[in-house]
Amino acid sequence: MNAPTPKPWIAAIAPYVPGRATTDDGRKVTKLSSNENPLGTSPLARAAFADAASALEIYPDGAAVALREAIGAHYGLESERIVHGTGSDEVLHLATGAFAGLGDEVLYVRYGFSVYPIAARRVGAVPVEAPDRDYATDVDALLAAVTERTRVVFVANPNNPTGTYTSRAELARLHAGLPADCLLVVDQAYTEYLDAEDEDGGLELARTQPNVIVTRTFSKIFGLAAGRIGWGYGPAPVIEAMQRIRAPFNVATAGLDAAIAALGDRDFLTASKAHNDRWRSWFADQIASLGNAGVRAVPSKANFMLVLFEGPLSAETAYNGLMARGLATRWLPGQGLPNALRITIGEEAAMRAVVAGLREMIDEVGA
């Protein structure tokens, strides 16, 4: 009997695998696998989310006017050049869907965000990986991989899952080397964790150039991962094209209201960054002290670190050992990183427990 069959480019998609929050037998563990904010959520945002329960029977504002205006005021952007999405994931899909299609190429760096190839294959485009440079974005490799079929180039900055950073000068050089008909998408999901001097100029490129957009999210430093709110900013014609294929009413009222409130809670944002700065630095020092055992960390400017296992202790063993100790990290063999764990910067107790667990396992294997 005949039956509907998916298009071959859909069947080729490897589904996104989220970070674990439980063990195989269902026990809840400390979650260091999804880069969530260990300080939780702004009290102002939580209150706004709860207040939205009084109007559950009413559709949300499909145009997200108040949120776009709040984002514009917060970052000094034109609100009409902002598109909102169900997390920044949807905005990445919108960019790909509006500007790439069957047979086109979507380019990104090896060890880039796993949504990029999914977004490409979803519309029948061909995902293309450019070589990395010691787990970081290599601008020369990206430019060398551009062809006449390249329509979208993704650069995450800081990059996920490596935490590496591309400088303002290098990002500008990448843009200058791209064809005018190629859309550069600068994925800034972790940009709020950067210091002021590390601002990469993405928003300025999106403001002044016809082929650049920036995407951001409320899921990370703002602590609204469950709300699923993201946004993008770029040239009016690009944003208009993305709006045409955006799902109507794609963000619930509670999420919209919580995001607006979160933008106004600067104390929470300051505390979140300070916590991350302190414990990322501490964790990096601790991992560096394990170097003789073949364990090292890729320098990170995000709220996580990619830890490489190049000695007797394997990443798989470390992953399972930490899980057995009640600590869920992210093992990434599906992204070409079987030798690495991505570990979120969590609460103090969790970070100390990770280091203690790694030291115990190193002793057990005699490294």
Buried (B, 14 or more C-beta within 10 A) or exposed (E): EEEEEEEEBEEEBEEEEEBBEEBEEEEEBBBBBBBBBBBEBBEBBBEBBEBBEEEEEEEBBEEBEBBBBBBBEEBEBEBEBBBBBBBBBBBBBBBBBBBBEEEBBBBBBBBBBBBBBBBBBBBBBBBBBBEBBEBBBBBBBBBEBBEEBBBBBBBBBBBBBBBBBBBBEBBBBBBEBBEEEBBBBBBBBBBBBBEEEBEBBBBBBBBEBEBBBBBBBBBBBBBBBEBBBBBBBBBEEBBBBBBEEBEEEBBBBBBBBBBBBBBBBEEBBEEBBEBBBEBBEBBBEBBEEBEEBBBBBBBBBBBBBBBBBBBBBBBBBBBBBBBEBBBBBBBBEEBEBEBBBBBBBBBEEBBBBBBEBBBEBBEEBEB
